[in-house]
Amino acid sequence: MAPSPLFASNDARILDRIRKGDEGALVELYRDNRSPVRALVRRNSGTEDDADDILQEALVTLWERVTTGRFHYSARLGTFIYATAHNMWLRRLARSRREAPGIVTDPPSDDASPLDLMIEEEEAEIVRSALERLGEPCRRLLLLFYWEEESMESIASEMGMANADTVKSRKYQCKKSLEALIRERLPHND
């Protein structure tokens, strides 16, 4: 299928295909993002099978968000998929450490270059710093939703908010504030 000239980017074309229910878009995204996600997971004590599972989960997340209208295009799809896979893998590692506290995981493999590791750590530090600067209750709300994967209803109850819709609205505002704080620290690509 040739891309429509109406689309300025490949991402826009893929998003349109997902909205139309074209599962072939997922195959294309899987193929395009498999290598970076595999490198990420292998660097962090995982296998290629782990990476393939995480990539599939990240693609399902993207599909669900796009088809339900909850996806906000603020970065390249590859960036979204990588970040989603990264977060999912870190949560899985944290869960496995909590479930088996006596087990020590292998150190990251040497597949990553020192520059890649430095960039990854710098980006993580930018996000950590932005979360701290964001302050409460936004910090807590975002951590409950993205890290703990709690439902909107659960967060509303835990944080004393009126209902899930209030949480959704507040989460959106908090996320925008966090994105602004992160953009302040990222190098500009002019």
N, C-alpha and C positions, 0 to 999 in steps of 0.2 A: 504494500500500500504506500503510494507516494505521499510525502507530507504536503498538506495544503499550503499554498502560498500565503494564506491568511495568518499562519502562525509564525511569530517572529523567532521562536526557539523550539528546539527539540523537546524541552520540558513542557511547553504549552501544548504541543501535539500529543505527548504522552498523557498529560492530564486530561485532555479532551477524550482520548481513547478510553481512559479509565472511567470517566463519567458516562461514557456510552456502553460500559460493561465489557469492553474488549480485553479479555484476559491475556492476549498476546502482548499487551503493553507490559504486563508483569514479567513475562518471559524476557523481553528486551531489557527491562530494568535489572532483572536477576543476572543476566549475562554481563551487563555493563558494570555492575557493582560487586560481582563475586570476588574478584581479585583483591580490591582494597579491604573488603570485610574479612576475607580469609587472612590477610596479612595482620589485620587488627587482632583477630581472635588468636591466631598462632602466637603473636607477640605477647599475649596475655594468658598463657597457660592453656590454650584450647587447641582443639583438633580441627581439621578441615570439615569433618562432619558437624562439629559444634557450630562452625562458621556458617555452613549451609543452612542449618536450623535457624540460627539467629537472623540470617538474611531473609529467609522465608517469613519469619515473624515480623521483621521490619517492613517487608512488602505488604503483608496483610494489614498492618497498622496504617500504612499509607493508603491502601485501597479503601479501608473502612472510613478513614478521615475524608478522603476525596468524595466518595459516594454519599456520605452523609452531610457533606457541606461544611465539615469542621476543619478542613485543611486550609491553612493560610500560607500562600506562596510568598515566602520571605527569603528563601535561599534556593540554590540549585537543588534539584531532586536528589542528585548524588550526595550532596551535603546532608540533606535531611535523612536519607537512608543510612548513611555512615554514622551520623550522630545518634539515630534511633538504635542502630545495631550496637553501637558503643555503649549506650546507656543500658540496653537490654543485657548485654554481656556482663557489664559490671554488676548489675543487679543479680544475675545468675551466679556470678562468682561470690558475691556477698552472701547470698542465700546458702550456697554450698558450704561456705566457711562457718555459717551459723549452725548448719545441720551437722557438720563434722568438724568441731573446733580443734581436734587433735591432729588433723591432717594438714600438712604443709604443702602448699602448691608449688610447682616448679617455678623458677624465676622466668621472666619473659625470655623468649628465644632471641637469638642473635639475628633474626631475619630483618629487623628494623635497623635502619641506619641511625647513628647517633643524632643526626639532624632531625629525622622523623620523631625520635623519642623526645628530643628537646622541644620541637614544635608542639607535639601532643601534650607535654607537660605544661608548656606555656599557655596553651589554649585552656587546659583544665584549670590552671591557676586564675586565668581571666574570669572564667565562669564562677569559681569559688569566691573570688573577690567581689564580683558583681552581686552574687547572692548575699554576701555579708553586708554590702552597701545598700542593698534593697531593703533590708530591715524586715521587722515583723509588722503585720501578720503575713505579708506577701511571701516571705522566705518560707515560712511554715506551710502555707497553702500549696506552694509549688512543689515543695519536697514531698508532702503527703500525696499529691496527685501524680507526679512524675516518678518519684523514687519509690514510695511505698505502694503506688498503684491503687490508692483507695478510691472508692466511688465518690461521686459528687454528694450523694446523700450522706455517706459516712463523714465526709469532711464537714458538711453543714452541721451535723450533730456534734462532732468533735470541737469545732471552732465556734459554736454558738451562733451560726448564721441561720437566717430564716428558712431557706430551702436550697435545693440543688441549683435552681436558676440563679440565685444570689451568688452561689459559689462559682458558677460558670462565668458570670459577669465579672466578678472580682478576679478570677483566674486570668481572664483575658487582659484586664487592666494590669495585673501584676506581671504577666508575661511580656507585655509591651514595655513596661518599665525596665524589666530585666534586659530585654533586647537592646534598649537604648543605652543602658550602662555598659553592656558588652561592646556595642559599636564604638563607644568612647575610647575603649582600650585597644581595639583591633587596628592594625595598620591599614591605612586607606589604600585602595587599589585604584588609583586614578589613571 
